[in-house]
Amino acid sequence: MKPVVLVPARLAATRLPNKPLADLNGEPMIVAVWRRAMEADVAPVWVATDTPAIAEAVRAAGGQAVLTAPEHPSGSDRVFEALGRIDPDGRFDAVINVQGDLPTVEPATIRAAARPLEDAEVAIGTAVAAIHREEERVASSVVKMVGTPLGGGRFRALYFTRAQAPWGEGPLYHHIGLYAWRREALARFVSLPPSPLELREKLEQLRALEAGMRIDALEVAEVPLGVDTPADLERAREILAGRGAAA
C-alpha cells in the first residue's frame, strides 16, 4: 500500500486553550506529535489544521501542513478534506490518522495501527493495549475494545464501549485512538450519517461497525498520554524530558 500520515489539529479547546500550540519543552505540542509521526517512518506526514498559526509552526519545524475548513465535526472529516487537497489524483490509497494531542505516542504504536491493513479484508486498522489498573476497567473515559482474538496480538473488533466489557474473567483492552483507513473506507465513512450507537456511546468508530466495515486491532505495550488539561500537559513535559535524558 501507499499510505500517508495525517495529523488533524484545531485550535478550539475548552479545557486547554490553544492546545496544539502549547509549549512542550520548547516547541509547540503539534510539532512534537509531528516528530513522533515522522519517527514512525511509514509514510509522508502532513498536519491538517483550520488555523494558519498551527500550519506555520509545523512548517517552521520543517514539516508539511494543509489548511482545511474550520467547521468539521470530527478529525476524520478534517483528514478526508486534507487528503483530497494534498492528493486529488488518488496516489495515496491509505491514510493513517494520528491525533494531534498524543505527543508521547511511540512510533511503534503508529506502525502497529497500520499493520492490519496488510489483510485485504480489513477496512480500518487501530491499536489496543491491555488494561492493568482496576480503575481503568470501570472508567467511562477509557474506551474498551471487545474483539475476537486472531493470534499474534491481533483482534477483529466487534464493539467499542465506555462500559466494562466483555463480562467475565479475562483481559480488557484499552482502545487507542489511532486509525489506519483504506482510502475508500474513509470516503464511505464520512458520507454516512452518525449512527445510533455512535450517538449513544459518543464513539465515532461505531458508525463504521454499524455499517458493516471491518476493524482489526493490534495489541501494543503503551497507552499514549492524551493531552486535554494543563495537568496532562505538565505530565507530557515530564515524559518527553525523561526520554531525552535516557537518549
HUPEPE-V247422 format. One record per residue. N is the residue number from 0. RES is the residue in one letter. PHI is phi in whole degrees, 0 to 359 (NA if undefined). D_FIRST is the distance of its C-alpha to the first C-alpha in Angstrom with 1 decimal. Layout:
n=N res=RES phi=PHI d_first=D_FIRST
n=N res=RES phi=PHI d_first=D_FIRST
//
This chain:
n=0 res=M phi=NA d_first=0.0
n=1 res=K phi=240 d_first=3.8
n=2 res=P phi=269 d_first=6.1
n=3 res=V phi=227 d_first=9.8
n=4 res=V phi=261 d_first=12.7
n=5 res=L phi=237 d_first=15.7
n=6 res=V phi=245 d_first=19.1
n=7 res=P phi=284 d_first=21.6
n=8 res=A phi=210 d_first=25.2
n=9 res=R phi=233 d_first=28.4
n=10 res=L phi=282 d_first=31.9
n=11 res=A phi=293 d_first=33.8
n=12 res=A phi=201 d_first=34.5
n=13 res=T phi=273 d_first=37.8
n=14 res=R phi=278 d_first=38.1
n=15 res=L phi=219 d_first=36.8
n=16 res=P phi=304 d_first=37.5
n=17 res=N phi=56 d_first=35.1
n=18 res=K phi=307 d_first=32.9
n=19 res=P phi=299 d_first=29.9
n=20 res=L phi=261 d_first=32.5
n=21 res=A phi=300 d_first=34.5
n=22 res=D phi=289 d_first=35.4
n=23 res=L phi=233 d_first=33.6
n=24 res=N phi=56 d_first=35.5
n=25 res=G phi=99 d_first=35.8
n=26 res=E phi=216 d_first=32.6
n=27 res=P phi=298 d_first=31.4
n=28 res=M phi=303 d_first=29.4
n=29 res=I phi=297 d_first=26.4
n=30 res=V phi=291 d_first=26.3
n=31 res=A phi=298 d_first=26.3
n=32 res=V phi=294 d_first=23.3
n=33 res=W phi=304 d_first=21.5
n=34 res=R phi=296 d_first=22.4
n=35 res=R phi=298 d_first=21.0
n=36 res=A phi=294 d_first=17.6
n=37 res=M phi=294 d_first=17.8
n=38 res=E phi=295 d_first=19.0
n=39 res=A phi=296 d_first=15.9
n=40 res=D phi=56 d_first=14.2
n=41 res=V phi=250 d_first=10.6
n=42 res=A phi=186 d_first=10.2
n=43 res=P phi=302 d_first=12.9
n=44 res=V phi=240 d_first=15.4
n=45 res=W phi=231 d_first=17.7
n=46 res=V phi=262 d_first=20.6
n=47 res=A phi=254 d_first=21.4
n=48 res=T phi=219 d_first=25.2
n=49 res=D phi=258 d_first=28.3
n=50 res=T phi=233 d_first=30.5
n=51 res=P phi=304 d_first=31.1
n=52 res=A phi=297 d_first=32.4
n=53 res=I phi=292 d_first=29.2
n=54 res=A phi=300 d_first=27.3
n=55 res=E phi=295 d_first=30.0
n=56 res=A phi=296 d_first=29.8
n=57 res=V phi=293 d_first=26.1
n=58 res=R phi=295 d_first=26.7
n=59 res=A phi=296 d_first=29.8
n=60 res=A phi=273 d_first=27.8
n=61 res=G phi=100 d_first=25.4
n=62 res=G phi=265 d_first=22.6
n=63 res=Q phi=249 d_first=21.2
n=64 res=A phi=219 d_first=22.4
n=65 res=V phi=226 d_first=22.5
n=66 res=L phi=274 d_first=25.5
n=67 res=T phi=231 d_first=25.2
n=68 res=A phi=295 d_first=28.0
n=69 res=P phi=281 d_first=30.1
n=70 res=E phi=265 d_first=30.7
n=71 res=H phi=296 d_first=27.4
n=72 res=P phi=285 d_first=28.2
n=73 res=S phi=208 d_first=25.2
n=74 res=G phi=296 d_first=22.4
n=75 res=S phi=297 d_first=19.9
n=76 res=D phi=294 d_first=21.8
n=77 res=R phi=295 d_first=21.9
n=78 res=V phi=297 d_first=18.2
n=79 res=F phi=296 d_first=17.7
n=80 res=E phi=297 d_first=20.4
n=81 res=A phi=299 d_first=19.0
n=82 res=L phi=300 d_first=15.6
n=83 res=G phi=295 d_first=17.6
n=84 res=R phi=286 d_first=19.8
n=85 res=I phi=273 d_first=17.4
n=86 res=D phi=217 d_first=15.0
n=87 res=P phi=294 d_first=17.2
n=88 res=D phi=271 d_first=15.6
n=89 res=G phi=76 d_first=12.2
n=90 res=R phi=291 d_first=10.1
n=91 res=F phi=274 d_first=8.0
n=92 res=D phi=252 d_first=6.5
n=93 res=A phi=212 d_first=6.9
n=94 res=V phi=229 d_first=10.1
n=95 res=I phi=258 d_first=11.7
n=96 res=N phi=263 d_first=15.4
n=97 res=V phi=252 d_first=17.8
n=98 res=Q phi=298 d_first=21.4
n=99 res=G phi=283 d_first=23.7
n=100 res=D phi=244 d_first=26.5
n=101 res=L phi=241 d_first=24.9
n=102 res=P phi=290 d_first=26.1
n=103 res=T phi=261 d_first=26.5
n=104 res=V phi=300 d_first=23.0
n=105 res=E phi=282 d_first=21.9
n=106 res=P phi=306 d_first=18.7
n=107 res=A phi=296 d_first=18.1
n=108 res=T phi=290 d_first=18.3
n=109 res=I phi=297 d_first=15.5
n=110 res=R phi=296 d_first=13.3
n=111 res=A phi=296 d_first=14.7
n=112 res=A phi=299 d_first=14.0
n=113 res=A phi=274 d_first=10.2
n=114 res=R phi=298 d_first=10.6
n=115 res=P phi=301 d_first=11.7
n=116 res=L phi=290 d_first=8.5
n=117 res=E phi=295 d_first=8.1
n=118 res=D phi=270 d_first=10.9
n=119 res=A phi=296 d_first=10.4
n=120 res=E phi=280 d_first=13.8
n=121 res=V phi=268 d_first=12.9
n=122 res=A phi=269 d_first=12.8
n=123 res=I phi=220 d_first=13.4
n=124 res=G phi=251 d_first=13.3
n=125 res=T phi=205 d_first=16.2
n=126 res=A phi=227 d_first=18.7
n=127 res=V phi=221 d_first=22.4
n=128 res=A phi=221 d_first=25.3
n=129 res=A phi=296 d_first=28.5
n=130 res=I phi=271 d_first=31.6
n=131 res=H phi=247 d_first=34.5
n=132 res=R phi=258 d_first=37.0
n=133 res=E phi=300 d_first=39.2
n=134 res=E phi=295 d_first=39.3
n=135 res=E phi=283 d_first=35.6
n=136 res=R phi=296 d_first=35.8
n=137 res=V phi=254 d_first=38.0
n=138 res=A phi=287 d_first=36.9
n=139 res=S phi=290 d_first=35.5
n=140 res=S phi=285 d_first=33.6
n=141 res=V phi=263 d_first=31.5
n=142 res=V phi=279 d_first=28.9
n=143 res=K phi=257 d_first=28.6
n=144 res=M phi=260 d_first=25.9
n=145 res=V phi=255 d_first=27.4
n=146 res=G phi=211 d_first=25.2
n=147 res=T phi=267 d_first=25.3
n=148 res=P phi=295 d_first=24.5
n=149 res=L phi=248 d_first=22.1
n=150 res=G phi=99 d_first=22.8
n=151 res=G phi=67 d_first=21.4
n=152 res=G phi=78 d_first=21.8
n=153 res=R phi=253 d_first=19.5
n=154 res=F phi=228 d_first=20.9
n=155 res=R phi=267 d_first=20.5
n=156 res=A phi=288 d_first=22.0
n=157 res=L phi=256 d_first=25.0
n=158 res=Y phi=195 d_first=26.5
n=159 res=F phi=232 d_first=26.8
n=160 res=T phi=207 d_first=30.3
n=161 res=R phi=271 d_first=32.7
n=162 res=A phi=279 d_first=35.2
n=163 res=Q phi=280 d_first=35.7
n=164 res=A phi=204 d_first=33.7
n=165 res=P phi=283 d_first=33.6
n=166 res=W phi=286 d_first=37.3
n=167 res=G phi=96 d_first=38.9
n=168 res=E phi=287 d_first=38.4
n=169 res=G phi=129 d_first=35.1
n=170 res=P phi=288 d_first=32.4
n=171 res=L phi=246 d_first=31.2
n=172 res=Y phi=236 d_first=27.8
n=173 res=H phi=279 d_first=27.3
n=174 res=H phi=280 d_first=24.3
n=175 res=I phi=258 d_first=22.6
n=176 res=G phi=282 d_first=21.5
n=177 res=L phi=244 d_first=17.9
n=178 res=Y phi=229 d_first=15.2
n=179 res=A phi=246 d_first=11.5
n=180 res=W phi=251 d_first=11.2
n=181 res=R phi=293 d_first=9.2
n=182 res=R phi=302 d_first=10.6
n=183 res=E phi=292 d_first=12.9
n=184 res=A phi=292 d_first=14.1
n=185 res=L phi=296 d_first=15.1
n=186 res=A phi=299 d_first=16.9
n=187 res=R phi=293 d_first=18.7
n=188 res=F phi=301 d_first=19.7
n=189 res=V phi=289 d_first=21.3
n=190 res=S phi=276 d_first=23.2
n=191 res=L phi=272 d_first=24.9
n=192 res=P phi=286 d_first=28.1
n=193 res=P phi=306 d_first=28.6
n=194 res=S phi=267 d_first=29.3
n=195 res=P phi=302 d_first=32.6
n=196 res=L phi=288 d_first=31.3
n=197 res=E phi=302 d_first=29.1
n=198 res=L phi=292 d_first=32.4
n=199 res=R phi=288 d_first=34.4
n=200 res=E phi=272 d_first=32.3
n=201 res=K phi=59 d_first=30.9
n=202 res=L phi=224 d_first=27.4
n=203 res=E phi=290 d_first=24.9
n=204 res=Q phi=296 d_first=22.3
n=205 res=L phi=292 d_first=25.1
n=206 res=R phi=300 d_first=24.5
n=207 res=A phi=295 d_first=21.2
n=208 res=L phi=296 d_first=22.8
n=209 res=E phi=295 d_first=25.8
n=210 res=A phi=271 d_first=23.8
n=211 res=G phi=85 d_first=22.4
n=212 res=M phi=274 d_first=18.8
n=213 res=R phi=275 d_first=17.6
n=214 res=I phi=243 d_first=17.2
n=215 res=D phi=247 d_first=16.7
n=216 res=A phi=236 d_first=18.0
n=217 res=L phi=246 d_first=18.0
n=218 res=E phi=284 d_first=21.4
n=219 res=V phi=233 d_first=21.9
n=220 res=A phi=274 d_first=25.3
n=221 res=E phi=243 d_first=25.8
n=222 res=V phi=247 d_first=26.3
n=223 res=P phi=294 d_first=25.9
n=224 res=L phi=285 d_first=28.9
n=225 res=G phi=272 d_first=28.6
n=226 res=V phi=266 d_first=31.1
n=227 res=D phi=234 d_first=33.2
n=228 res=T phi=225 d_first=36.8
n=229 res=P phi=304 d_first=38.7
n=230 res=A phi=295 d_first=39.1
n=231 res=D phi=299 d_first=35.3
n=232 res=L phi=298 d_first=35.1
n=233 res=E phi=295 d_first=37.8
n=234 res=R phi=296 d_first=36.1
n=235 res=A phi=298 d_first=32.8
n=236 res=R phi=299 d_first=35.0
n=237 res=E phi=294 d_first=36.4
n=238 res=I phi=297 d_first=33.2
n=239 res=L phi=290 d_first=31.7
n=240 res=A phi=296 d_first=35.1
n=241 res=G phi=294 d_first=35.2
n=242 res=R phi=295 d_first=31.8
n=243 res=G phi=296 d_first=33.1
n=244 res=A phi=293 d_first=36.3
n=245 res=A phi=294 d_first=34.6
n=246 res=A phi=290 d_first=32.5
//
